Amino acid sequence: MLPFKKKKPAFISSIKQRILKDELTKLRVKHDLWYQAFEKQERNKVWLDGKQYLMLSSNDYLGLGFDLRVKEAAKEALDIWGTSPTGSRFANGSRNYHKELEEQIADFLGKESCHVHSAGYLSCVASVSCFVGKGDVALVDRNVHSSLWEGLKLSMATIEKFRHNNPASLEEELSFVGADRKKMLVAEGVYSMEGHVAPLDQFVEIGQRHDCFIVVDDAHGFGVLGDQGRGTADYFGVTDSVDVISGSFSKSLASTGGFVAGDKEVIDYLRTYSKQTIFSAAINPTQAAIASRALEIHLEEPEHLERLWSNTRRYHKFLEGIGLDYWESVTPATPIVAGSKERAYFFSERLKEKGVYANIIIPPGVPPGKELVRTGMSASFSDDDLDRLEAAITYAAKALK
Ligand SMILES: Cc1ncc(COP(=O)(O)O)c(C=O)c1O
């Protein structure tokens, strides 16, 4: 292919000039830290410039991403439904496979109804944006995911933040909100960066006392916590009291896409008002079939969830043993806190030397001082994989001191 020749533009707008001058983008591109494209993958191994790495940053919690039965389901769905419904669910894009997946997810979660989207991000934006508006108040845990902030900003509701995972702080914030205001309480079930579990039982008690509509993004608790991985609300026995559970298929179910689940009337309302639901094309047949088959396998074969948790216990014990700060994670989402972007980068580069790949996360992804290497446990790791991971982490930790 001929190299692309840029023509010198006659006119450069001031916005384009700002883009061209942006230091952060220049730095990011120069150091090539993110957006790395691997040339090959086999289960939890990826290849970069010919070298094999164990992937330690994935969210393939149940390790079903390369399961032959899941792949087969995707191929079958492609044969039956073609590549894409090429339209929104609202208009021409609804198919029976959507309805079947929605029933399956709702049933799994113990909710009446469900709507699926082509990205977890869309689902999580939708799960907050359409239920509140100007004049309403959203009480939000400081550490929630970008998708929820995005949805809340779109809603125009007043946002009141409370301290991360802190029921007393929630209670305090609520005491400043007038009783006449309509209120929404927003939290994650399992925090994606920290691996913390939200005290949903306490949040539900406080939220109900203050007349809150309760939304939980359970992208990282779905398939992981609770009876058969039914999620964080199930773990605390509060499924009926949480109004909306949103989440993603790109973690435990090894697909892409997401869901919003709740009472029938709540999901009907979402289908009437959510812009993300109305104006975006429906999830395609392969994504849906992967999520559906992966969930079936997960329910038929408890060994994946068991392996995930035994790997997680071993991993946390090991991190504890060598004195690394893993932010008191109690779930497979496990950060290694380095405390500065330079230290996080240094640590991840040492891991790479030993054939382990893990991303670094810096502000605004985490608060300043919490710069970290984001790792995630998976049922796909064998004992040999874990030995290799531990040797690499020990090496990086020694080099960092
Ligand atoms: C807590 C949380 N919510 C929502 C999302 C969005 O999901 P997806 O990446 O599948 O669009 C993510 C994924 O990063 C997440 O961690």
The ligand as an SDF file (V2000), in Angstrom:
LIG
                    3D

 16 16  0  0  0  0  0  0  0  0999 V2000
  -18.2480   -1.0860   36.0390 C   0  0  0  0  0  0  0  0  0  0  0  0
  -18.3600   -1.0850   34.5500 C   0  0  0  0  0  0  0  0  0  0  0  0
  -19.5050   -0.6800   33.9960 N   0  0  0  0  0  0  0  0  0  0  0  0
  -19.6560   -0.6700   32.6560 C   0  0  0  0  0  0  0  0  0  0  0  0
  -18.6490   -1.0800   31.8020 C   0  0  0  0  0  0  0  0  0  0  0  0
  -18.8530   -1.0310   30.3240 C   0  0  0  0  0  0  0  0  0  0  0  0
  -18.9210   -2.3100   29.7920 O   0  0  0  0  0  0  0  0  0  0  0  0
  -18.3950   -2.6600   28.3240 P   0  0  0  0  0  0  0  0  0  0  0  0
  -16.8980   -2.4730   28.3290 O   0  0  0  0  0  0  0  0  0  0  0  0
  -18.7870   -4.0660   28.1260 O   0  0  0  0  0  0  0  0  0  0  0  0
  -19.0300   -1.7100   27.3740 O   0  0  0  0  0  0  0  0  0  0  0  0
  -17.4550   -1.5220   32.3470 C   0  0  0  0  0  0  0  0  0  0  0  0
  -16.3440   -1.9700   31.4840 C   0  0  0  0  0  0  0  0  0  0  0  0
  -15.2760   -1.4600   31.4690 O   0  0  0  0  0  0  0  0  0  0  0  0
  -17.2870   -1.5090   33.7530 C   0  0  0  0  0  0  0  0  0  0  0  0
  -16.1360   -1.8910   34.3120 O   0  0  0  0  0  0  0  0  0  0  0  0
  1  2  1  0
  2  3  1  0
  2 15  2  0
  3  4  2  0
  4  5  1  0
  5  6  1  0
  5 12  2  0
  6  7  1  0
  7  8  1  0
  8  9  2  0
  8 10  1  0
  8 11  1  0
 12 13  1  0
 12 15  1  0
 13 14  2  0
 15 16  1  0
M  END
$$$$
